[in-house]
Amino acid sequence: MKVFCMLAFALIASNNAMGQTWPTKPVRVIVTFAPGGSSDIVARLVAIPLQAELGQSIIVDNKPDGYTLLLSNSAPISISPAMQDEPRYDPLKAFTHAAYIGSVANVFVVHPSVPAKNMAELIAWIKAEKHPVNYGSGGIGSIGHLVGETMKKDYGLRMEHVGYKGSSPMHNDLLSGTIKLAIDTLPQNVPFIKDGKLRALAVTSPTRAPMAPDVPSVQELGQKKLVAENFLGISGPAGLPREVVARIHAANRKALADPRVAQRLAELGVQSRDMTPEQFSAFVAAQVKDWYQPVKDSGAKLN
């Protein structure tokens, strides 16, 4: 889901306010997608328990004002800077990465006409085809695109990327057989997989995804370079005071422990695991490093 390719929290507050017990006034969450979309759903879902824990109103909006949080992730932090010849911001130096929410896997799916039943057979099928195999994704520079380019390079495959403006138009061509292969976020594909309209070969998470337990992960198949996570986290500006980081982390951890929140995140395909702020910062740094070369190899650009 694109949602999970464009999420992170950024906190803006005056130095005077930071000296007080944070937060002392309402906090605004900025969502970069339209109301009703997955980004909006996740932001409003997490906002409810955060509001109860922090003792201040959490306002989901698209305009910064006062205390501001931006729900963001892999796209703006790990990928977008590498797509720019002159990055407008440093994804590590410009932020304090405070709390990890979770991640969403991508999945390799094929049209039923493709003879491959697993990843090894998929690679063999692509190599046997007379012409390059087109593969679809939700867009140029998406994780699906980058995973495809990594696979193409590592296995010496003839593949051509077809970037769509979102999963829906891509599915139209995939379901009709116009394209035979796609690498896309898992949740949108589960209904088609269950109905037998598409065949899932592997998920790109380190472990199997709860919403598709019968589908192996690329890591268990020994294809570690294809592991890719669309992560969600809470980040603030550089130099965020430790006490504020600790407050955000604790509030987020308590929110994720709420059974209702955990169940809804699971329904959205979000897999959570506990990380300290230090572990989350290290995770983000590794993501930035790991995606740099694949982005450059893909030729994806962001003006």
Solvent accessible surface area in square Angstrom, and as a share of the most:
residue,aa,sasa,rsa
1,M,16,0.07
2,K,99,0.42
3,V,7,0.04
4,F,0,0.00
5,C,13,0.08
6,M,67,0.30
7,L,0,0.00
8,A,4,0.03
9,F,2,0.01
10,A,18,0.14
11,L,0,0.00
12,I,100,0.51
13,A,27,0.21
14,S,67,0.43
15,N,140,0.72
16,N,116,0.60
17,A,8,0.06
18,M,19,0.08
19,G,71,0.68
20,Q,85,0.38
21,T,112,0.65
22,W,9,0.03
23,P,11,0.07
24,T,61,0.36
25,K,86,0.36
26,P,64,0.41
27,V,0,0.00
28,R,46,0.17
29,V,2,0.01
30,I,20,0.10
31,V,8,0.04
32,T,75,0.44
33,F,67,0.28
34,A,73,0.57
35,P,114,0.72
36,G,59,0.56
37,G,30,0.29
38,S,30,0.19
39,S,1,0.00
40,D,10,0.05
41,I,59,0.30
42,V,0,0.00
43,A,2,0.02
44,R,112,0.41
45,L,29,0.14
46,V,1,0.00
47,A,8,0.06
48,I,126,0.64
49,P,20,0.13
50,L,6,0.03
51,Q,79,0.35
52,A,88,0.68
53,E,50,0.22
54,L,11,0.05
55,G,61,0.58
56,Q,45,0.20
57,S,54,0.35
58,I,16,0.08
59,I,66,0.34
60,V,22,0.12
61,D,47,0.24
62,N,101,0.52
63,K,139,0.59
64,P,93,0.59
65,D,90,0.47
66,G,45,0.43
67,Y,1,0.00
68,T,6,0.03
69,L,5,0.03
70,L,52,0.26
71,L,0,0.00
72,S,3,0.02
73,N,0,0.00
74,S,0,0.00
75,A,14,0.11
76,P,29,0.18
77,I,2,0.01
78,S,3,0.02
79,I,3,0.02
80,S,15,0.10
81,P,13,0.08
82,A,8,0.06
83,M,17,0.08
84,Q,9,0.04
85,D,113,0.59
86,E,148,0.66
87,P,72,0.45
88,R,166,0.60
89,Y,70,0.27
90,D,59,0.31
91,P,11,0.07
92,L,71,0.35
93,K,160,0.68
94,A,39,0.30
95,F,45,0.19
96,T,30,0.18
97,H,10,0.04
98,A,0,0.00
99,A,0,0.00
100,Y,6,0.02
101,I,0,0.00
102,G,0,0.00
103,S,6,0.04
104,V,1,0.01
105,A,3,0.02
106,N,2,0.01
107,V,0,0.00
108,F,0,0.00
109,V,0,0.00
110,V,0,0.00
111,H,34,0.15
112,P,57,0.36
113,S,66,0.43
114,V,2,0.01
115,P,82,0.51
116,A,2,0.01
117,K,125,0.53
118,N,61,0.31
119,M,3,0.01
120,A,72,0.56
121,E,75,0.34
122,L,0,0.00
123,I,18,0.09
124,A,60,0.47
125,W,37,0.13
126,I,1,0.01
127,K,121,0.51
128,A,81,0.63
129,E,63,0.28
130,K,175,0.74
131,H,140,0.63
132,P,58,0.37
133,V,10,0.06
134,N,67,0.34
135,Y,0,0.00
136,G,0,0.00
137,S,0,0.00
138,G,9,0.09
139,G,11,0.11
140,I,117,0.59
141,G,8,0.08
142,S,24,0.15
143,I,1,0.01
144,G,3,0.03
145,H,8,0.03
146,L,0,0.00
147,V,2,0.01
148,G,0,0.00
149,E,27,0.12
150,T,22,0.13
151,M,0,0.00
152,K,63,0.27
153,K,131,0.56
154,D,60,0.31
155,Y,72,0.27
156,G,63,0.60
157,L,7,0.04
158,R,117,0.43
159,M,1,0.01
160,E,88,0.40
161,H,42,0.19
162,V,47,0.27
163,G,36,0.34
164,Y,31,0.12
165,K,191,0.81
166,G,13,0.12
167,S,17,0.11
168,S,83,0.53
169,P,53,0.33
170,M,0,0.00
171,H,11,0.05
172,N,103,0.53
173,D,42,0.22
174,L,0,0.00
175,L,57,0.29
176,S,79,0.51
177,G,15,0.14
178,T,95,0.55
179,I,8,0.04
180,K,73,0.31
181,L,0,0.00
182,A,0,0.00
183,I,0,0.00
184,D,7,0.03
185,T,8,0.04
186,L,3,0.02
187,P,19,0.12
188,Q,55,0.24
189,N,0,0.00
190,V,16,0.09
191,P,74,0.46
192,F,48,0.20
193,I,38,0.20
194,K,157,0.66
195,D,99,0.51
196,G,50,0.48
197,K,108,0.46
198,L,4,0.02
199,R,55,0.20
200,A,19,0.14
201,L,4,0.02
202,A,0,0.00
203,V,0,0.00
204,T,0,0.00
205,S,5,0.03
206,P,39,0.25
207,T,86,0.50
208,R,105,0.38
209,A,4,0.03
210,P,97,0.61
211,M,47,0.21
212,A,11,0.08
213,P,82,0.52
214,D,127,0.66
215,V,13,0.08
216,P,30,0.19
217,S,1,0.00
218,V,0,0.00
219,Q,71,0.31
220,E,92,0.41
221,L,78,0.39
222,G,59,0.57
223,Q,20,0.09
224,K,139,0.59
225,K,154,0.65
226,L,2,0.01
227,V,40,0.23
228,A,3,0.02
229,E,10,0.05
230,N,0,0.00
231,F,1,0.00
232,L,0,0.00
233,G,0,0.00
234,I,2,0.01
235,S,1,0.01
236,G,0,0.00
237,P,47,0.29
238,A,60,0.47
239,G,73,0.70
240,L,12,0.06
241,P,37,0.23
242,R,215,0.78
243,E,108,0.48
244,V,1,0.00
245,V,17,0.10
246,A,57,0.44
247,R,77,0.28
248,I,7,0.04
249,H,29,0.13
250,A,52,0.40
251,A,1,0.01
252,N,4,0.02
253,R,138,0.50
254,K,128,0.54
255,A,1,0.01
256,L,32,0.16
257,A,78,0.60
258,D,30,0.16
259,P,105,0.66
260,R,188,0.68
261,V,6,0.04
262,A,45,0.35
263,Q,115,0.51
264,R,83,0.30
265,L,4,0.02
266,A,52,0.40
267,E,91,0.41
268,L,16,0.08
269,G,10,0.09
270,V,8,0.05
271,Q,43,0.19
272,S,57,0.37
273,R,108,0.39
274,D,94,0.49
275,M,19,0.08
276,T,59,0.34
277,P,23,0.14
278,E,127,0.57
279,Q,99,0.44
280,F,1,0.00
281,S,43,0.28
282,A,63,0.49
283,F,28,0.12
284,V,0,0.00
285,A,39,0.30
286,A,49,0.38
287,Q,22,0.10
288,V,30,0.17
289,K,161,0.68
290,D,89,0.46
291,W,17,0.06
292,Y,113,0.43
293,Q,94,0.42
294,P,25,0.16
295,V,1,0.00
296,K,74,0.31
297,D,66,0.34
298,S,22,0.14
299,G,49,0.48
300,A,6,0.05
301,K,120,0.51
302,L,75,0.37
303,N,163,0.84
